[in-house]
Amino acid sequence: MAKTGDEVLNQFQQAKQEEVVASGGPKLKVGIIGTGWIAEAHIQSFKRMPDVEVVAGADLIPGKAEKFFQDWGVENVRCYPDHKSMLEAEELDAVSVCTYNVTHAECTIDALNKGVHVLLEKPMSVTLDEAVEMVKAEKKSGKVLSIGFQPRFDANMQQIKKIVDSGVLGEIYYIQTGGGRRRGIPNSTFIEKKTAGIGALGDIGCYSLDMVLNAIGYPKPLTVSGYTSDFFGKSYEYSLPENASRFDVDDFAAAFIRLEGGIILDFRIAWAMHLDTPGDTIILGKKGGLRIPSTECWNGTVGGPMVLYQDVAGQRVDTVLPIIEDGGPGLFDRKIRSFLDAIINDSPAPVPSSQILINQAILDGIARSAELGKEIEITIPEV
Ligand SMILES: NC(=O)c1ccc[n+]([C@@H]2O[C@H](COP(=O)([O-])OP(=O)(O)OC[C@H]3O[C@@H](n4cnc5c(N)ncnc54)[C@H](O)[C@@H]3O)[C@@H](O)[C@H]2O)c1
């Protein structure tokens, strides 16, 4: 009988535990920077990793880190009022950067400069300039910097890349991607420039871009014509007054991007709209096309069976590719485990900054083009 996901996970954790015990090696000392909502997923995953000890945490809000570790039943964690004081006082192997977007760059660069490996939440940053500085710090430090795109560990997402790599689509010339929600504007720190920097564009747009760009090998962007709007977020009809009054990021973005290799990327993303979905993701090649159904609540997954369109000996054939139920550890555990394994094995980051730098260049390009109201060129500095 096939094993359930939990059974596979238990077996995997037990094997890891035995390995750690057998090696007698010390556990990796980990700190968490920013103890808000997403840090909850990090702490739960770290608790399941037998070769990790979470020893420190930091949050700008007084008492928040202390309460966080207490709530999650993790004892003897030293708490700090900001990331700098934590990095100063502690000898850490690694940190999870779980802060809101505008402090991603500062926290990551400071940790890398201190010789600490970094697992950074998505999006990589707010601007391209910040992302470039992060890659510079990573190169100088020789440490692992991995960006937290857990959909990368979904077998269905990996299948998209396998299909492209198999050559069945032939040369790719056009991609449409994006997604969104009819209503789904987050609140808290996501809706203000001073904390989030960018809105739907960075929050869920980065996932849509990664879905297709990773599949085609992350070609560089050349130009972008971008558009952003904020109608729903600012509206007292569709948002709560306390949210509408402080909303100053995008809730919808669209762009037409030219990539190296003559590929066109047509993109749109929404936190809210008068529509169920702005369309499926499609990848058009000279030999075949692939449709990847959108999800209702865009969260970086495949919304249903993909369809491959081809001509076979003059006959048009549509092949439905069933959803892969791969069991095993959850995506978040895979994201955390792959980061830890890269540290232990001295291997490359599972989601490398060299790729996500390109993702960030596109987000940055869309935001700048939208502000200028015209198409712009995208130049990524050599790092
Ligand atoms: N991977 C995912 O599925 C996923 C899901 C949700 C959010 N995220 C990402 O996680 C990040 C955080 O989101 P959230 O919902 O947890 O936000 P949040 O606002 O709930 O938490 C962020 C916390 O970081 C703290 N902080 C900011 N700068 C700091 C610093 N210099 N030192 C110490 N603490 C600092 C804030 O005080 C806050 O408590 C965002 O970038 C978001 O895009 C990822």
The ligand as a Gaussian input file, in Angstrom:
#p B3LYP/6-31G(d) Opt

LIG

0 1
 N        6.591000      31.766000       1.525000
 C        5.332000      32.038000       1.787000
 O        4.422000      31.258000       1.549000
 C        4.998000      33.362000       2.396000
 C        3.723000      33.577000       2.923000
 C        3.473000      34.794000       3.561000
 C        4.435000      35.770000       3.627000
 N        5.666000      35.546000       3.057000
 C        6.707000      36.589000       3.088000
 O        7.213000      36.663000       4.418000
 C        7.560000      38.004000       4.751000
 C        6.924000      38.371000       6.093000
 O        5.525000      38.254000       6.008000
 P        4.638000      38.185000       7.352000
 O        3.241000      37.979000       6.944000
 O        5.258000      37.256000       8.318000
 O        4.837000      39.684000       7.880000
 P        4.610000      40.235000       9.355000
 O        4.438000      41.688000       9.227000
 O        3.560000      39.398000      10.040000
 O        5.999000      39.927000      10.109000
 C        7.189000      40.567000       9.822000
 C        7.889000      40.865000      11.132000
 O        9.240000      41.279000      10.848000
 C        9.622000      42.198000      11.858000
 N       10.819000      42.938000      11.396000
 C       10.924000      43.800000      10.354000
 N       12.179000      44.243000      10.228000
 C       12.909000      43.661000      11.233000
 C       14.275000      43.725000      11.645000
 N       15.155000      44.517000      11.027000
 N       14.663000      42.985000      12.716000
 C       13.767000      42.186000      13.359000
 N       12.465000      42.106000      13.023000
 C       12.025000      42.817000      11.961000
 C        8.377000      43.038000      12.065000
 O        8.386000      43.706000      13.299000
 C        7.265000      41.987000      11.949000
 O        6.880000      41.502000      13.219000
 C        7.099000      38.873000       3.588000
 O        8.205000      39.231000       2.809000
 C        6.160000      37.980000       2.796000
 O        6.184000      38.220000       1.396000
 C        5.958000      34.365000       2.476000

